[in-house]
Amino acid sequence: MTRLSTLEGLEPAKVTLPSYAPQEHGIGIVHLGAGAFMRSHIGVYTDEALAAGGGDWRIMGVSLRSRAVAEQLNPQNGLYTLVERAADAPKPRIVGSVAGVVFAPEQHEHLMTLLTAQSTRIVSLTITEKGYGLDRKTGRLDLSDPAIAADLNGTLARPASAVGIITAALQQRRDAGTGPFTVLSCDNLPHNGEVIRTLVLDMAERIDPDLAAWIAQTVTFPSTMVDRITPVTREETFTDVARILGVEDRAATEAEPFVQWVIEDAFCAGRPNWEAGGALFVEDVAPFELMKLRMLNGAHSLLAYTGFLLGHRYVRDVMDDPDLAALVRRHVHAAADTLPPVPGIDLALYANDLFGRFSNRAMADETYRIAMDGTQKLPPRIFEAALTARERKQSLAPFAFATAAWMAYARGVKPDGETYALRDPREAEIAAALAGADGSAEGIAAALLGLPGLVPQELKSDSDWNDLVLLALGRFLEEGPRAAVKAELI
Ligand code: CS2
């Protein structure tokens, strides 16, 4: 079977095709973190923008760690299929907005040429929470992050971290008089624009204080809320595409039909017409970010840990389990109660949509995917929500339960004794902390709550919070996850 590399020969009756000629559009966006989420989200919005308004806004993806993404997309001239999964037949579309992928560790010069080109006007990122090198305690760079430390020691000669790459590119642009680009974080971090701005400024200040001043004056860092559930690509993704299109697509990606993007309109060097794809431009993204992080992502983390320990492979299986579905509902409503008003959104309807999205039977979204990187995900999703609940004198129980579920999961053993990898950047630290603890709920909770910079002090010193975490964790350990869940529902 031939490999996808051109639109020629593809049948519009079987697959939605770009209504524009991709190769006629130059590159305007360099996107760090060229994984599945780039393909299901910014790639699609930019595809719509190119179709509606044209312009030189194609995306060059950058892979910071894995060569595989480049090998998937480059032989295909950046073309890929996005398969939308809902109850009816899978809906494939070819996306034409991605031009290719640069593998940063091996193509440093090429990457810098791209980033310093006048034509590059936006550098966007989906590098996951752990990719930022953020020290949550100080809100600044985490100097113990190996990539950040290496970049600072090498004074950005050959940067490895995303923050280092952006700072080095901005330095060269300033020196050459090229002008700034917009830095657009598309990760699940509250105030993601402010976070990346602070980190880039922090790095610039340590290397070249004048550069920091130039960045502060000229570069914009809009915050965004991004949303589209994008499972890991599976064998069926490839076989469906091959069957429907008659070509082999090694970059095929699948996602749910729902998609949302709320963006602060602060672009210092222009932007595509993303409204064409339905993006919403607002003055303040914060309420939308909080809504999505606490309601969707918070419930996701809760259901991932609890569901995984109960043997549910997919999110849809969790929603088929009446006890767990009830717990998910409780969590989503409790999270909604911590939110400020969100302009134009009815939170009850948003919650209902979430239950529908989680229950989508055509999606194979693994609890194990969502369970990874817990130390990075819990603070914004669970702990910050708990802090607001505490201020408002609302129940802490849903958030404490999610935390206890993570603690039970962090032990790395299923109830039947099978072990698994945590897949967390602090995995070694967690293992060391647990090795030093006795196996009781008290011992485990103390070890994990004691991980530096993880749980906010206000929660750690709240006796209600501690009692609730201990009670739930005790049930997980002594009676098992089913009993722990059932006890919550009484
Ligand atoms: C998930 C997210 O990985 C996770 O923990 O909660 O990837 C989630 O699917 C997306 O944020 C949905 O937009």
Residues whose N, C-alpha, C, O or C-beta is under 5 A from the ligand:
A	BS01	CS2	V226 D227 R228 I229 T230 N297 H300 R369 I370
